[in-house]
Amino acid sequence: MFSFDVEPAMPHLTSAKRWLSALSDSDVHGIAQKIDKDGIYCAPDFLSADDLGRLQDFVAAAIALGGNQSVSLASNQLGGSGLDELGNCDEFKALFSRLYFSSLGRQAPEVKFYQILRCLTGRSVAKHSLMFHYDSYVITALVPVQIPQSGKRGDFLIIPNTRKIRSTYVLNLADKAILDNVLMQRLLRRRADGVKINRISMVPGNLYLFWGYRSIHTNEPVDEDAVRATALFHYADPHADSFLKRRLRLR
């Protein structure tokens, strides 16, 4: 686990909390409509320069400890980064439950994030790129921490809202099996330069929201000597109570 010594009185997430606290129900409904229409919503300058700088220092330390290769850290490894505080922020969690209700029209489940910090660099970057997939969770939030300024930047690619939330886990598995097929992946990669896939050049410190469960997405390649670091917050697994899913996890 990585951590940094920070003065307790030092304020964090002030910019993010200010924006989150100001969101009206109409604003949240507008965000949901934007995601429905365009596939993704961006809140610029979500993190302050100080919060972003602390995160970037954390990423540099994590990569160094990982032998200057790609690393992925889960929520229990993010202490002191600022992402732990964001994941426990009441205003941030409320955004997800409000978006869920606005989009699906039903009561939102308790907000418990599946949280990942992905840091791509070194020789291993190729195997973490252009792997098109659906998320297992309804809402995905992405906060870029570090993005290359030139060369292969790892732009975000999304084919938005290509499916509905499936009524059963079996149907979800069928969708994923089709998408994971080698021929389908090859076809999607060939289309990556076309107009049917939305390409987003991400800006560190912004907040990006999309329907991860419903949208096919991935990132483009990154140069080996560059760093692409992104924080991901996943919320609301529609099949969390599936007996089949629990059995498959136990195998």
Secondary structure, 3 states (H helix, E strand, C coil): CCCCCCCCCCCCCHHHHHHHHCCCHHHHHHHHHHHHHHCCEEECCCCCHHHHHHHHHHHHHHHHHCCCCCEEEEHHHCCCCCHHHHHCCHHHHHHHHHHHHHHHCCCCCCCCCEEEEEEECHHHHHHHCCCCECCCCCEEEEEEEECCCCCCECCEEEECCCCCCCCCHHHHHHHHHHHHCHHHHHHHHHHHHCCCCEEECCCCCCEEEECCCCCEEEECCECCCCCEEEEEEEECCCCCCCHHHHHHHHC
